Amino acid sequence: MIATDTIIDLAKKTIETERDAIAQLTTHLTDDFAKIVNCIIEAKGRVIISGIGKSAIIATKIVATLNSTGTPAIFMHAGDAIHGDLGTVQENDVVICISNSGNTPEIKMLVPLIKRGTNKLIAMTGNTESFLAKQADFILNTHVEKEACPNGLAPTTSTTAQLVMGDALAIVLLEIKGFSSSDFAKYHPGGSLGKRLYLRVADLVSKNQVPQVQKGEEVKKVIIEISKKMLGVTAVLDGEKVVGIVTDGDIRRMLNKHDNIKGLTAEDIMTSNPKTIPANTLAIKALEHMQKKGISQLLAMDKDTYVGVIHLHNLINEGIL
């Protein structure tokens, strides 16, 4: 069995090697980076990113990040490009080729084909003297001193550097374009991140039944209403005005306190001045309010009108919590 200390030391060495390499990336930033940002912003087309092997995997991640932050991008595998997929590249697109060595056979075949057109070619490479670098209009230098792999064979530090440089490019573009949290939500409508940015209390309340009783109704009807609507709570109204709330906990406390509940009404056991929240409030704000108050439901209000209950379970089911 391998000693724990040995395993931890090897892991630390890997992380430290990659950390040091990433720290050096800032020294590789040149005027080309700014020119690339302006080139992408001014382009009327998309960003096409290509690579081979592990660089292709990094390319797909950068494409995903660009797309989700407002910069249209498409992945084109370098191997497939030279066998028919080159049609992916349109006249107004900007092309980024990723290759640590910059001298792979596929890249050497692909680059001249791209250069036949008017597309700007950006090289993301660890070798600024490579074929790719010399053919490119601009260079993103991702040079690293060594791979974390002790044999210097498995792409590790080099692919991490590519990933970080891609993130830097995406975030700079995001900042300059003024890409906001509401814009982000448009691109992530189905994910929990997006839901935190657009989902409102009203959206969740509309899926629930609306438990309510009048303040003078007997406790038996209160219990039936809470059980029927399955939210563990009911609002107590005086006409149309909310005056209180009764929860499962209130029912238990009543049963502990009274041997005979005949004659008791909702008003007798309710909690006055219940916690409410405007229906147009973001759901994430409702969660924060519940956590702060240590409660699991809130009465949703449309101005002075009671419209339903938002429950902690609603937020869990939507993946917000």
C-alpha positions as CSV (number, residue, x, y, z in Angstrom):
1,M,0.0,0.0,0.0
2,I,1.4,3.4,-1.0
3,A,1.9,5.8,2.0
4,T,-0.5,8.7,2.3
5,D,2.3,11.2,2.6
6,T,3.8,10.1,-0.7
7,I,0.5,10.4,-2.5
8,I,-0.2,13.8,-1.1
9,D,3.3,15.0,-1.9
10,L,2.9,13.9,-5.6
11,A,-0.4,15.7,-5.8
12,K,1.0,18.9,-4.3
13,K,3.9,18.8,-6.8
14,T,1.5,18.6,-9.7
15,I,-0.6,21.4,-8.5
16,E,2.4,23.6,-7.7
17,T,4.0,23.0,-11.1
18,E,0.8,24.0,-12.8
19,R,0.3,27.0,-10.5
20,D,3.8,28.3,-11.3
21,A,3.2,27.9,-15.0
22,I,-0.1,29.8,-14.8
23,A,1.6,32.6,-12.9
24,Q,4.1,33.0,-15.7
25,L,1.3,33.4,-18.3
26,T,0.9,37.1,-17.5
27,T,4.5,37.7,-18.7
28,H,3.5,36.3,-22.1
29,L,0.7,38.8,-22.7
30,T,1.7,41.2,-25.5
31,D,0.0,43.8,-27.8
32,D,-1.3,40.8,-29.8
33,F,-3.7,40.0,-27.0
34,A,-5.3,43.4,-27.3
35,K,-5.3,43.2,-31.1
36,I,-7.1,39.8,-30.9
37,V,-9.8,41.2,-28.6
38,N,-10.4,44.0,-31.0
39,C,-10.3,41.7,-34.0
40,I,-13.0,39.5,-32.4
41,I,-15.2,42.4,-31.4
42,E,-15.0,44.0,-34.9
43,A,-15.6,40.7,-36.7
44,K,-19.0,40.3,-38.2
45,G,-18.8,36.5,-38.0
46,R,-18.0,33.9,-35.3
47,V,-14.9,32.6,-33.6
48,I,-13.9,29.2,-35.0
49,I,-11.6,27.3,-32.7
50,S,-9.7,24.3,-33.9
51,G,-7.2,21.8,-32.4
52,I,-6.1,18.2,-32.3
53,G,-5.8,15.7,-29.4
54,K,-5.9,17.3,-26.0
55,S,-5.9,20.8,-27.5
56,A,-9.1,19.9,-29.2
57,I,-10.7,19.1,-25.9
58,I,-9.5,22.5,-24.5
59,A,-10.9,24.2,-27.7
60,T,-14.4,22.8,-27.0
61,K,-14.3,24.2,-23.5
62,I,-13.2,27.6,-24.7
63,V,-16.0,27.5,-27.3
64,A,-18.5,26.7,-24.6
65,T,-17.3,29.6,-22.4
66,L,-17.4,32.1,-25.3
67,N,-20.9,31.1,-26.3
68,S,-22.2,31.4,-22.7
69,T,-20.7,34.8,-22.3
70,G,-21.9,36.4,-25.5
71,T,-19.3,35.7,-28.1
72,P,-20.6,33.3,-30.8
73,A,-18.1,30.4,-31.3
74,I,-17.9,27.0,-33.0
75,F,-15.5,24.1,-32.5
76,M,-13.9,22.6,-35.6
77,H,-11.7,19.6,-35.2
78,A,-8.5,20.0,-37.1
79,G,-8.5,16.4,-38.3
80,D,-12.1,16.7,-39.6
81,A,-11.4,20.1,-41.1
82,I,-9.0,18.7,-43.7
83,H,-11.5,16.0,-44.5
84,G,-14.6,18.1,-45.3
85,D,-15.4,20.3,-42.3
86,L,-13.5,23.3,-43.5
87,G,-16.8,24.6,-44.8
88,T,-17.5,25.5,-41.2
89,V,-15.3,28.6,-41.7
90,Q,-17.3,31.4,-43.3
91,E,-15.9,34.6,-44.8
92,N,-16.3,36.9,-41.7
93,D,-15.1,34.4,-39.1
94,V,-12.0,34.6,-37.0
95,V,-10.1,31.4,-36.6
96,I,-8.1,30.3,-33.5
97,C,-5.9,27.2,-33.9
98,I,-4.6,25.6,-30.7
99,S,-1.5,23.6,-30.7
100,N,1.2,23.4,-28.0
101,S,4.0,22.5,-30.5
102,G,2.4,24.3,-33.4
103,N,3.9,21.8,-35.7
104,T,1.5,18.8,-35.8
105,P,0.8,17.4,-39.3
106,E,-2.9,18.3,-39.1
107,I,-2.1,21.9,-38.2
108,K,0.4,22.1,-41.0
109,M,-2.2,20.9,-43.5
110,L,-5.0,23.1,-42.0
111,V,-3.3,26.5,-41.8
112,P,-2.6,27.0,-45.5
113,L,-6.2,26.1,-46.3
114,I,-7.4,28.8,-43.9
115,K,-4.8,31.3,-45.2
116,R,-6.3,31.0,-48.7
117,G,-9.2,33.1,-47.5
118,T,-9.5,36.4,-45.8
119,N,-10.0,35.1,-42.3
120,K,-7.8,36.3,-39.5
121,L,-5.8,33.4,-38.0
122,I,-4.9,33.4,-34.3
123,A,-2.3,30.9,-33.0
124,M,-2.6,29.7,-29.4
125,T,0.7,27.9,-29.0
126,G,3.5,27.2,-26.6
127,N,6.1,27.5,-29.4
128,T,6.3,31.0,-30.9
129,E,8.8,29.8,-33.5
130,S,6.5,27.1,-34.8
131,F,4.9,26.8,-38.2
132,L,1.6,27.8,-36.8
133,A,3.0,30.9,-35.0
134,K,4.8,32.1,-38.1
135,Q,1.7,31.7,-40.3
136,A,-0.7,33.4,-37.8
137,D,-1.8,37.0,-37.8
138,F,-1.7,37.1,-34.0
139,I,-0.2,34.9,-31.3
140,L,-1.5,33.9,-27.9
141,N,1.7,32.6,-26.2
142,T,0.9,29.7,-23.8
143,H,4.5,28.5,-23.3
144,V,5.3,26.5,-20.2
145,E,8.6,25.4,-18.9
146,K,7.6,21.8,-18.3
147,E,4.6,19.5,-18.1
148,A,3.4,18.2,-14.7
149,C,3.9,14.8,-16.1
150,P,7.3,13.6,-14.9
151,N,8.0,12.1,-18.3
152,G,7.1,15.3,-20.0
153,L,4.8,13.5,-22.3
154,A,1.2,13.8,-21.1
155,P,-0.2,17.3,-21.9
156,T,-1.0,18.7,-18.4
157,T,0.6,22.1,-17.6
158,S,0.4,23.0,-21.3
159,T,-3.4,22.3,-21.6
160,T,-4.0,24.1,-18.3
161,A,-2.2,27.2,-19.7
162,Q,-4.4,27.0,-22.9
163,L,-7.5,26.8,-20.8
164,V,-6.5,29.8,-18.7
165,M,-5.6,31.9,-21.7
166,G,-9.0,31.0,-23.2
167,D,-10.7,32.1,-20.0
168,A,-8.8,35.4,-20.0
169,L,-9.9,36.0,-23.6
170,A,-13.6,35.2,-22.8
171,I,-13.7,37.4,-19.7
172,V,-12.0,40.4,-21.3
173,L,-14.6,40.1,-24.2
174,L,-17.4,39.8,-21.6
175,E,-16.2,42.9,-19.7
176,I,-15.7,45.1,-22.8
177,K,-19.1,44.1,-24.2
178,G,-20.8,44.9,-20.9
179,F,-22.3,41.4,-20.8
180,S,-24.5,41.5,-17.7
181,S,-26.0,39.0,-15.3
182,S,-29.4,39.3,-17.1
183,D,-27.6,38.5,-20.4
184,F,-26.1,35.5,-18.8
185,A,-29.5,34.3,-17.7
186,K,-30.7,34.4,-21.3
187,Y,-28.0,31.9,-22.3
188,H,-28.6,29.7,-19.2
189,P,-32.4,29.5,-18.9
190,G,-32.5,25.8,-17.9
191,G,-29.6,25.7,-15.5
192,S,-29.5,26.5,-11.8
193,L,-27.2,29.5,-12.4
194,G,-29.6,31.0,-14.9
195,K,-32.6,30.4,-12.6
196,R,-30.9,32.3,-9.8
197,L,-30.8,35.3,-12.2
198,Y,-34.3,35.2,-13.7
199,L,-36.7,33.0,-11.7
200,R,-39.1,34.9,-9.6
201,V,-41.4,34.1,-6.6
202,A,-44.5,34.4,-8.9
203,D,-43.1,31.7,-11.2
204,L,-43.0,29.2,-8.3
205,V,-46.1,30.3,-6.5
206,S,-48.1,29.7,-9.7
207,K,-47.3,26.0,-9.5
208,N,-48.7,25.7,-5.9
209,Q,-52.2,25.6,-4.6
210,V,-53.3,28.7,-2.6
211,P,-54.1,27.7,1.1
212,Q,-56.3,30.2,2.9
213,V,-58.9,30.4,5.6
214,Q,-60.9,33.2,7.2
215,K,-59.8,34.2,10.7
216,G,-63.1,33.1,12.2
217,E,-63.1,29.6,10.8
218,E,-62.8,26.7,13.2
219,V,-59.6,24.8,13.7
220,K,-60.8,21.7,12.0
221,K,-61.2,23.6,8.7
222,V,-57.7,25.0,9.2
223,I,-56.2,21.5,9.6
224,I,-58.1,20.3,6.5
225,E,-56.9,23.3,4.5
226,I,-53.3,22.7,5.4
227,S,-53.5,19.0,4.7
228,K,-55.3,19.5,1.4
229,K,-53.0,22.1,0.0
230,M,-49.8,20.2,1.1
231,L,-47.6,23.2,1.9
232,G,-47.6,22.8,5.6
233,V,-49.1,26.2,6.0
234,T,-52.2,28.4,5.4
235,A,-52.7,32.1,5.3
236,V,-55.4,33.6,7.5
237,L,-57.5,36.3,6.0
238,D,-59.9,38.9,7.3
239,G,-61.9,39.3,4.1
240,E,-59.2,39.8,1.5
241,K,-56.6,41.1,3.9
242,V,-53.8,38.8,5.3
243,V,-53.8,39.0,9.1
244,G,-51.9,35.8,10.0
245,I,-50.5,32.5,9.2
246,V,-50.9,28.9,10.6
247,T,-48.3,26.3,10.1
248,D,-47.9,22.6,11.0
249,G,-45.9,23.7,14.0
250,D,-48.8,25.9,15.2
251,I,-51.2,22.9,15.0
252,R,-48.8,20.7,17.0
253,R,-48.4,23.4,19.7
254,M,-52.2,23.8,19.9
255,L,-52.7,20.1,20.4
256,N,-50.1,20.1,23.2
257,K,-51.7,23.0,24.9
258,H,-55.4,22.2,24.5
259,D,-57.2,18.9,25.3
260,N,-60.4,20.2,23.7
261,I,-60.0,22.2,20.5
262,K,-63.7,22.7,20.0
263,G,-64.5,26.4,19.7
264,L,-61.0,27.4,18.7
265,T,-60.6,29.4,15.5
266,A,-57.8,30.2,13.1
267,E,-57.4,33.6,14.8
268,D,-56.8,31.9,18.1
269,I,-53.8,29.9,17.0
270,M,-52.4,32.0,14.1
271,T,-49.2,34.0,14.1
272,S,-49.9,37.6,13.4
273,N,-47.9,39.8,11.0
274,P,-46.6,36.8,8.9
275,K,-43.5,37.0,6.9
276,T,-44.4,38.0,3.3
277,I,-42.5,38.7,0.1
278,P,-43.5,40.5,-3.1
279,A,-44.3,38.1,-5.9
280,N,-42.0,39.8,-8.4
281,T,-39.0,39.2,-6.1
282,L,-36.2,36.9,-7.5
283,A,-36.5,33.4,-6.1
284,I,-32.9,33.5,-4.8
285,K,-33.9,36.5,-2.6
286,A,-36.7,34.5,-1.2
287,L,-34.3,31.8,-0.3
288,E,-31.9,34.2,1.4
289,H,-34.9,35.6,3.4
290,M,-35.9,32.2,4.5
291,Q,-32.4,31.3,5.6
292,K,-32.0,34.5,7.5
293,K,-35.3,34.1,9.3
294,G,-35.0,30.3,9.8
295,I,-38.3,29.6,8.1
296,S,-39.4,27.3,5.2
297,Q,-42.2,29.3,3.6
298,L,-43.3,32.8,2.8
299,L,-46.6,34.3,1.8
300,A,-46.3,35.8,-1.7
301,M,-48.0,39.2,-2.2
302,D,-49.0,41.1,-5.3
303,K,-49.1,44.6,-3.7
304,D,-51.7,44.0,-1.0
305,T,-53.2,40.9,-2.5
306,Y,-52.3,37.5,-1.2
307,V,-51.4,35.2,-4.2
308,G,-50.0,32.1,-2.6
309,V,-47.1,30.4,-0.8
310,I,-43.5,29.9,-1.8
311,H,-42.0,26.9,0.0
312,L,-38.4,25.9,0.5
313,H,-39.1,22.7,-1.4
314,N,-40.0,24.8,-4.5
315,L,-36.5,26.2,-4.4
316,I,-34.9,22.8,-3.9
317,N,-36.8,21.3,-6.8
318,E,-35.7,24.1,-9.1
319,G,-32.0,23.5,-8.1
320,I,-31.6,26.9,-6.6
321,L,-30.6,25.5,-3.2
